[in-house]
Amino acid sequence: MQDGTEIRRTEFLATDDLQTLLDELQSQGYRTVGPTIDQGAIIYDEIESVDDLPRGWTDRQEAGKYRLEERDDDAFFGYVVGPHSWKRFLFPAAVTVATAERTDQGWQMRTPDHDAPRYAFLGVRACELAAMRVQDRVFLEGAFVDPIYQQRRDRAFIVAVNCTQAAATCFCTSMNTGPRCNSGFDLALTEISGGFIIESGSDDGDDILERLPTQPAEDALLDQAESARQQAVDQITKKMDTDGIRDLLMQNLDHPRWDDVATRCLSCTNCTMVCPTCFCSSVSEVSDLTGDHVERQRQWDSCFNIDFSYMNGGVVRNGIRSRYRQWLTHKLATWHDQFDTSGCVGCGRCITWCPVEIDLTEEVAAIRQSTTDKAPERTDEDDAP
């Protein structure tokens, strides 16, 4: 894992040699995880070869819509992001955190040994690198460190991929998280005609790069890569004005827009499940049939679930209005108070995978516009001493 910002080496790797990257990672004991197609979507799963990658496919995304389409070329990474995020490998959806065994001497409590796999992530986008940094802040940099996350994060090797196209739901430029990968990777690829510009960002990245059949990255190839990356920037049309967004939301907790969105929201939890930064979880005690073995299991949860706010014999947020407001204000406002950063990286997944097409950028814009419309006009008297 590398969090530095220095790009140490830049080379060119031919398309036909991409498999050597996977071979080298696997030879060093990494389990390679990358994009592949399953059930009509590009997901992240373990892969063995470049034949598993979604070569020649792209995704078309809009609010509430996701479709795969064939490209007119054989690009390996000519898509944006799908329903999966890398948190499913770093912060597993379900894990056993403690066990208890009934013995003749009484109950014996144990913390399981989690021998985390050494993952090599292939195809990590800039917004996803930013999401990893957000979760690092949550799980690693507070008063309490999550040992499961820490072990998986420390062992991960990250091969990032710079975006060369954008979806209608992308707004990473508004959140200053992309589409260029600038830090947090061991290696970064930019796909161009005939191959990849490959950059190293860590000692581990240098070591792998040294073993690949690369060639010098000539100026013409670097210019081609820059043009490819700029294409993604030019395609991003969705925006979110983040200026003063914390105070905007926290000063409008009774805004009628919350009632409006509550009539549309299904409280289905899709937005939180696909979000690469959401970290809510709950624990439950699960016993075997004998009652002699009990496991404490941690599972992903969502602030959209009504039971999530249960405390002291009652539910705090028993309406969709309050649950949606909690999610959005936490993500964009109070996350700054807790973690000194936004909880949103602009990947657009929550927009794409919302079945009723709720768009958080539109919700913020509507609140901002109404408050602007209500603001009194300034007069000369306002400026008088």
Secondary structure as the mmCIF struct_conf table of DSSP 4:
data_model
#
loop_
_struct_conf.conf_type_id
_struct_conf.id
_struct_conf.beg_label_comp_id
_struct_conf.beg_label_asym_id
_struct_conf.beg_label_seq_id
_struct_conf.end_label_comp_id
_struct_conf.end_label_asym_id
_struct_conf.end_label_seq_id
STRN STRN1 ARG A 9 ALA A 14
HELX_RH_3T_P HELX_RH_3T_P1 THR A 15 ASP A 17
HELX_RH_AL_P HELX_RH_AL_P1 LEU A 18 SER A 27
TURN_TY1_P TURN_TY1_P1 GLN A 28 GLY A 29
STRN STRN2 ARG A 31 ASP A 38
TURN_TY1_P TURN_TY1_P2 GLN A 39 GLY A 40
STRN STRN3 ALA A 41 GLU A 46
BEND BEND1 GLU A 48 SER A 49
HELX_RH_3T_P HELX_RH_3T_P2 VAL A 50 ASP A 52
BEND BEND2 LEU A 53 LEU A 53
TURN_TY1_P TURN_TY1_P3 ARG A 55 GLY A 56
STRN STRN4 TRP A 57 GLU A 62
TURN_TY1_P TURN_TY1_P4 ALA A 63 GLY A 64
STRN STRN5 LYS A 65 GLU A 70
BEND BEND3 ASP A 72 ASP A 73
BEND BEND4 PHE A 76 PHE A 77
BEND BEND5 TYR A 79 TYR A 79
BEND BEND6 PRO A 83 PRO A 83
TURN_TY1_P TURN_TY1_P5 TRP A 86 TRP A 86
HELX_RH_AL_P HELX_RH_AL_P2 LYS A 87 LEU A 90
BEND BEND7 PHE A 91 PHE A 91
BEND BEND8 ALA A 93 ALA A 93
STRN STRN6 ALA A 94 THR A 103
TURN_TY1_P TURN_TY1_P6 ASP A 104 GLN A 105
STRN STRN7 GLY A 106 ARG A 110
STRN STRN8 TYR A 119 VAL A 124
HELX_RH_AL_P HELX_RH_AL_P3 ALA A 126 PHE A 139
TURN_TY1_P TURN_TY1_P7 LEU A 140 LEU A 140
BEND BEND9 GLU A 141 PHE A 144
HELX_RH_AL_P HELX_RH_AL_P4 PRO A 147 ARG A 155
STRN STRN9 PHE A 157 VAL A 161
BEND BEND10 THR A 164 THR A 164
TURN_TY1_P TURN_TY1_P8 ALA A 168 THR A 169
HELX_RH_AL_P HELX_RH_AL_P5 CYS A 172 MET A 175
TURN_TY1_P TURN_TY1_P9 ASN A 176 ASN A 176
BEND BEND11 PRO A 179 ARG A 180
BEND BEND12 SER A 183 GLY A 184
BEND BEND13 ASP A 186 ASP A 186
STRN STRN10 LEU A 187 ILE A 192
TURN_TY1_P TURN_TY1_P10 SER A 193 GLY A 194
STRN STRN11 GLY A 195 SER A 200
BEND BEND14 SER A 202 SER A 202
HELX_RH_AL_P HELX_RH_AL_P6 ASP A 203 GLU A 210
TURN_TY1_P TURN_TY1_P11 ARG A 211 ARG A 211
BEND BEND15 LEU A 212 LEU A 212
STRN STRN12 GLN A 215 PRO A 216
HELX_RH_AL_P HELX_RH_AL_P7 ASP A 219 GLN A 235
TURN_TY1_P TURN_TY1_P12 ASP A 243 GLY A 244
HELX_RH_AL_P HELX_RH_AL_P8 ILE A 245 MET A 250
TURN_TY1_P TURN_TY1_P13 GLN A 251 ASP A 254
HELX_RH_AL_P HELX_RH_AL_P9 PRO A 256 ALA A 262
TURN_TY1_P TURN_TY1_P14 THR A 263 ARG A 264
HELX_RH_AL_P HELX_RH_AL_P10 ASN A 270 VAL A 274
BEND BEND16 PRO A 276 THR A 277
STRN STRN13 SER A 281 SER A 287
TURN_TY1_P TURN_TY1_P15 LEU A 289 THR A 290
BEND BEND17 GLY A 291 ASP A 292
STRN STRN14 HIS A 293 TRP A 300
TURN_TY1_P TURN_TY1_P16 CYS A 303 PHE A 304
BEND BEND18 ASN A 305 ASN A 305
HELX_RH_3T_P HELX_RH_3T_P3 ILE A 306 SER A 309
STRN STRN15 TYR A 310 MET A 311
TURN_TY1_P TURN_TY1_P17 ASN A 312 GLY A 313
STRN STRN16 GLY A 314 VAL A 315
BEND BEND19 VAL A 316 VAL A 316
BEND BEND20 GLY A 319 GLY A 319
HELX_RH_AL_P HELX_RH_AL_P11 ILE A 320 THR A 329
HELX_RH_PI_P HELX_RH_PI_P1 HIS A 330 THR A 334
HELX_RH_AL_P HELX_RH_AL_P12 TRP A 335 PHE A 339
BEND BEND21 ASP A 340 THR A 341
BEND BEND22 GLY A 343 GLY A 343
HELX_RH_AL_P HELX_RH_AL_P13 ARG A 349 THR A 352
TURN_TY1_P TURN_TY1_P18 TRP A 353 TRP A 353
TURN_TY1_P TURN_TY1_P19 PRO A 355 VAL A 356
HELX_RH_AL_P HELX_RH_AL_P14 LEU A 360 LYS A 374
BEND BEND23 ALA A 375 ALA A 375
HELX_LH_PP_P HELX_LH_PP_P1 PRO A 376 ARG A 378
HELX_RH_3T_P HELX_RH_3T_P4 ASP A 380 ASP A 383
#
